[in-house]
Amino acid sequence: MSTTSSFGENALVLTENQVDPDPKTSTTPQAPRRRIKRKTWQTAIWFVVLITITAVVLYPLVWLLFSTFKPNSEFGSNMGLLPNAPTLDNYTKVFEGIAGVPMWRFFLNSFIIAAGSVIGVLLSSSLAAYAFARIHFKGLSVLFAAMIGTLLLPFHVVIIPQYIIFQRLDMIDTFWPLLLPKFLATEAFFVFLLVQFIRQMPRDMDEAARIDGAGHMRIFWSIILPLIKPALITCSIFAFIWAWNDFLGPLLYLTSPENYPLPVALRLYNDQTSVSDYGATVTASFIALIPILLFFLVFQRFLVDGVATQGLKG
Amino acid sequence: MSTTATRVIVTGEKSSRRSVFRKSRPERADRPGMRQRATRETLMGYGFLVPWLIGFFGLTLIPMAYSLYLSFTSYNIFSPPKWIGLDNYVRMFTTDPAFMQSAQITLIYVLVGTPIMLGAALGVAMLLNYRSHGGGFFRSAFYAPSLIGGSVSVAIVWRAMFASDGPVDDGLSAIGIDLGGWVGNPALVLPMMILLAVWMFGATMVIFLAGLKQIPRELYEAAEMDGAGAWHRFRAVTLPMLSPVIFFNLLLGLIGAFQVFTAAYIISNGTGGPAGMTNFITLYLYKRGFSDGQMGYAAAIAWVLLIVVAIIAFILFRTQRSWVHYAGDNR
């Protein structure tokens, strides 16, 4: 139920097989000195341009970090980067929580939803992907096309009937409406990603196992799953981050504050405190981002190096 | 066992009719066994797919059909739906100016924002690709916003950044452009939303970069030998070689942009203001369905959204032949 998806969430994953072309081959042997001098200048300009872009792109995040140390009185008067009188008041205030619910509770709720989503996505998507990639069954092509179709389907078309379903099942104000779809592989992105990954794996090992009498369950569990570990890690990271960021799902289904995950809890700050408690709002926003930023720093390689398009491969 | 026996007979009958082929294919001999294996494969296939099938039918396909039905009814979740035919659709396009405005700003956002975002992504990707080393840090730094850009936190930051006397306003005033706050200004709030979308160019850029790295260097060298300048090389080599990636990013970018919700909700406190300028179609659908309890009407809006997205995808796929060049295609 990753609904937010503006642009950009749609990166698909590929193993890192981009060849870095050797820069030396591109420079011709003639006039090496002039070439090199020109190169140095170009490199310098290149760095300056990129550093400028980096500064612009990262400014909002740096601003957010510094703002968490600003006392409330500075909001509105000092919107620059550095606080005049740095303080930790915002943090103590935020940890007390809001609407009678302590901060750790929102954190815990977010964590349960995100971790549950990861488990659900891994189980259901890998099973479905194995079937699509390795089993030849009647109806395969029709169902595969249907799965690709749901990849392009705007999620909002089903929110009303889904809401009615979960309401009838008496699941409003529980985590089930947020978790159940993950256990049923409704996010086609993950299924598709794993299908592509499994298809790249050589079939020799499955065939050898089959000759030895192994069935699909066995091949799936002992051969395919270990082979696709990198893709499973990428899926886990995305599943975690999307569930962590998801706003519409919890907004629809969770009604009592003690069940709120962080994004909906942030809305409480946002609504209640238009001017008066700006510091707490900004600080709570920052705290909600910390796990994702940590994830990003730790798993950068899986996220960025691994992210490229399957569209490239055809 | 009995089913296997029946199968043998059936296969026997069938193959006797085509006995000419039978001789030329010795493996026909184990056909019953293979049949059985095929059945087992099919059973296994569906077995693995059980969760996905439940999700696909129970949470996607049947709900879609149900929401199509609801779109012809008047329904608040408490009393049963009442059939009203096309009234919801007629209302949308004739007596509901809020819907028309919502559709309009959504289209502007999607059709202006996505190309700008793609352009930024391609530009930065080419810049990074200009040198083959040393871009790793920048690539990661630019990627980060697309990971968090859809979150409530970033929407709150964005609103603060573009508020009156916020960092953006201050910065622009310093160079003599006095626009005031963007958040409360109906003329500037949509550009502000588009800037947020553009800010999240990183994931798209990474995909472009991977595509650029796969363009064979010889093509550029050949073009350079023919005396092609930088712009001409871009038009004649980069764009056609990259067109499958552009197509992919454009398709997913457009579809994703239609679904923008969180930022609009947070920035406008759920109202879609100022003057309805952040009332994107998904937010309008949410308000109608869940705040006003007009679920039939909201279902109709959802179906209009689906049809528009389908039309755009269809147009893209149809025009694909004329501008997307796949490798091995001699055009």
Chai-1 contact restraints between the chains, C-beta under 6 A:
chainA,res_idxA,chainB,res_idxB,connection_type,confidence,min_distance_angstrom,max_distance_angstrom,comment,restraint_id
A,T4,B,G150,contact,1.0,0.0,6.0,A-B,restraint_1
A,T4,B,T262,contact,1.0,0.0,6.0,A-B,restraint_2
A,S5,B,G256,contact,1.0,0.0,6.0,A-B,restraint_3
A,S5,B,Q259,contact,1.0,0.0,6.0,A-B,restraint_4
A,S6,B,G150,contact,1.0,0.0,6.0,A-B,restraint_5
A,S6,B,A197,contact,1.0,0.0,6.0,A-B,restraint_6
A,S6,B,G256,contact,1.0,0.0,6.0,A-B,restraint_7
A,S6,B,V260,contact,1.0,0.0,6.0,A-B,restraint_8
A,F7,B,M117,contact,1.0,0.0,6.0,A-B,restraint_9
A,F7,B,A197,contact,1.0,0.0,6.0,A-B,restraint_10
A,F7,B,M200,contact,1.0,0.0,6.0,A-B,restraint_11
A,F7,B,G253,contact,1.0,0.0,6.0,A-B,restraint_12
A,F7,B,G256,contact,1.0,0.0,6.0,A-B,restraint_13
A,F7,B,A257,contact,1.0,0.0,6.0,A-B,restraint_14
A,G8,B,S146,contact,1.0,0.0,6.0,A-B,restraint_15
A,G8,B,M200,contact,1.0,0.0,6.0,A-B,restraint_16
A,G8,B,A203,contact,1.0,0.0,6.0,A-B,restraint_17
A,G8,B,T204,contact,1.0,0.0,6.0,A-B,restraint_18
A,N10,B,L252,contact,1.0,0.0,6.0,A-B,restraint_19
A,N10,B,G256,contact,1.0,0.0,6.0,A-B,restraint_20
A,A11,B,A203,contact,1.0,0.0,6.0,A-B,restraint_21
A,A11,B,I207,contact,1.0,0.0,6.0,A-B,restraint_22
A,Q18,B,A210,contact,1.0,0.0,6.0,A-B,restraint_23
A,Q18,B,K213,contact,1.0,0.0,6.0,A-B,restraint_24
A,D20,B,S132,contact,1.0,0.0,6.0,A-B,restraint_25
A,P21,B,S132,contact,1.0,0.0,6.0,A-B,restraint_26
A,P21,B,R217,contact,1.0,0.0,6.0,A-B,restraint_27
A,P23,B,S132,contact,1.0,0.0,6.0,A-B,restraint_28
A,L50,B,F138,contact,1.0,0.0,6.0,A-B,restraint_29
A,T54,B,A141,contact,1.0,0.0,6.0,A-B,restraint_30
A,V57,B,F142,contact,1.0,0.0,6.0,A-B,restraint_31
A,P60,B,V157,contact,1.0,0.0,6.0,A-B,restraint_32
A,P60,B,M161,contact,1.0,0.0,6.0,A-B,restraint_33
A,L64,B,V157,contact,1.0,0.0,6.0,A-B,restraint_34
A,M79,B,D165,contact,1.0,0.0,6.0,A-B,restraint_35
A,M79,B,G166,contact,1.0,0.0,6.0,A-B,restraint_36
A,M79,B,P167,contact,1.0,0.0,6.0,A-B,restraint_37
A,M79,B,D170,contact,1.0,0.0,6.0,A-B,restraint_38
A,S124,B,P51,contact,1.0,0.0,6.0,A-B,restraint_39
A,L127,B,F48,contact,1.0,0.0,6.0,A-B,restraint_40
A,A128,B,L49,contact,1.0,0.0,6.0,A-B,restraint_41
A,A128,B,W52,contact,1.0,0.0,6.0,A-B,restraint_42
A,Y130,B,F48,contact,1.0,0.0,6.0,A-B,restraint_43
A,A131,B,G45,contact,1.0,0.0,6.0,A-B,restraint_44
A,A131,B,F48,contact,1.0,0.0,6.0,A-B,restraint_45
A,A131,B,L49,contact,1.0,0.0,6.0,A-B,restraint_46
A,I135,B,E41,contact,1.0,0.0,6.0,A-B,restraint_47
A,I135,B,M44,contact,1.0,0.0,6.0,A-B,restraint_48
A,I135,B,G45,contact,1.0,0.0,6.0,A-B,restraint_49
A,H136,B,E41,contact,1.0,0.0,6.0,A-B,restraint_50
A,F137,B,E41,contact,1.0,0.0,6.0,A-B,restraint_51
A,F137,B,T42,contact,1.0,0.0,6.0,A-B,restraint_52
A,F137,B,G45,contact,1.0,0.0,6.0,A-B,restraint_53
A,K138,B,T42,contact,1.0,0.0,6.0,A-B,restraint_54
A,T150,B,T60,contact,1.0,0.0,6.0,A-B,restraint_55
A,L152,B,I255,contact,1.0,0.0,6.0,A-B,restraint_56
A,P154,B,Q259,contact,1.0,0.0,6.0,A-B,restraint_57
A,P154,B,L305,contact,1.0,0.0,6.0,A-B,restraint_58
A,P154,B,V309,contact,1.0,0.0,6.0,A-B,restraint_59
A,H156,B,T282,contact,1.0,0.0,6.0,A-B,restraint_60
A,H156,B,L285,contact,1.0,0.0,6.0,A-B,restraint_61
A,H156,B,A302,contact,1.0,0.0,6.0,A-B,restraint_62
A,V157,B,M64,contact,1.0,0.0,6.0,A-B,restraint_63
A,V157,B,A302,contact,1.0,0.0,6.0,A-B,restraint_64
A,V157,B,L306,contact,1.0,0.0,6.0,A-B,restraint_65
A,V158,B,P63,contact,1.0,0.0,6.0,A-B,restraint_66
A,I160,B,S67,contact,1.0,0.0,6.0,A-B,restraint_67
A,I160,B,G289,contact,1.0,0.0,6.0,A-B,restraint_68
A,I160,B,M295,contact,1.0,0.0,6.0,A-B,restraint_69
A,I160,B,A298,contact,1.0,0.0,6.0,A-B,restraint_70
A,I160,B,A299,contact,1.0,0.0,6.0,A-B,restraint_71
A,P161,B,P63,contact,1.0,0.0,6.0,A-B,restraint_72
A,P161,B,Y66,contact,1.0,0.0,6.0,A-B,restraint_73
A,P161,B,S67,contact,1.0,0.0,6.0,A-B,restraint_74
A,Q162,B,P63,contact,1.0,0.0,6.0,A-B,restraint_75
A,P181,B,L59,contact,1.0,0.0,6.0,A-B,restraint_76
A,L184,B,P51,contact,1.0,0.0,6.0,A-B,restraint_77
A,L184,B,I54,contact,1.0,0.0,6.0,A-B,restraint_78
A,L184,B,G55,contact,1.0,0.0,6.0,A-B,restraint_79
A,A185,B,P51,contact,1.0,0.0,6.0,A-B,restraint_80
A,A185,B,W52,contact,1.0,0.0,6.0,A-B,restraint_81
A,A185,B,G55,contact,1.0,0.0,6.0,A-B,restraint_82
A,T186,B,G55,contact,1.0,0.0,6.0,A-B,restraint_83
A,T186,B,L59,contact,1.0,0.0,6.0,A-B,restraint_84
A,H216,B,M44,contact,1.0,0.0,6.0,A-B,restraint_85
A,N245,B,G150,contact,1.0,0.0,6.0,A-B,restraint_86
A,N245,B,S151,contact,1.0,0.0,6.0,A-B,restraint_87
A,F247,B,V152,contact,1.0,0.0,6.0,A-B,restraint_88
A,F247,B,T262,contact,1.0,0.0,6.0,A-B,restraint_89
A,L248,B,F261,contact,1.0,0.0,6.0,A-B,restraint_90
A,P263,B,V152,contact,1.0,0.0,6.0,A-B,restraint_91
A,L266,B,V152,contact,1.0,0.0,6.0,A-B,restraint_92
A,S285,B,S153,contact,1.0,0.0,6.0,A-B,restraint_93
A,S285,B,I156,contact,1.0,0.0,6.0,A-B,restraint_94
A,A288,B,S153,contact,1.0,0.0,6.0,A-B,restraint_95
A,L289,B,I148,contact,1.0,0.0,6.0,A-B,restraint_96
A,L289,B,S153,contact,1.0,0.0,6.0,A-B,restraint_97
A,I292,B,I148,contact,1.0,0.0,6.0,A-B,restraint_98
A,F296,B,A144,contact,1.0,0.0,6.0,A-B,restraint_99
A,F296,B,L147,contact,1.0,0.0,6.0,A-B,restraint_100
A,Q300,B,S140,contact,1.0,0.0,6.0,A-B,restraint_101
A,V304,B,R139,contact,1.0,0.0,6.0,A-B,restraint_102
A,V304,B,S140,contact,1.0,0.0,6.0,A-B,restraint_103
A,V304,B,Y143,contact,1.0,0.0,6.0,A-B,restraint_104
A,V307,B,V206,contact,1.0,0.0,6.0,A-B,restraint_105
A,A308,B,I207,contact,1.0,0.0,6.0,A-B,restraint_106
A,A308,B,A210,contact,1.0,0.0,6.0,A-B,restraint_107
A,T309,B,I207,contact,1.0,0.0,6.0,A-B,restraint_108
A,T309,B,V245,contact,1.0,0.0,6.0,A-B,restraint_109
A,T309,B,F248,contact,1.0,0.0,6.0,A-B,restraint_110
A,G311,B,P244,contact,1.0,0.0,6.0,A-B,restraint_111
A,G311,B,V245,contact,1.0,0.0,6.0,A-B,restraint_112
A,G311,B,F248,contact,1.0,0.0,6.0,A-B,restraint_113
A,L312,B,G211,contact,1.0,0.0,6.0,A-B,restraint_114
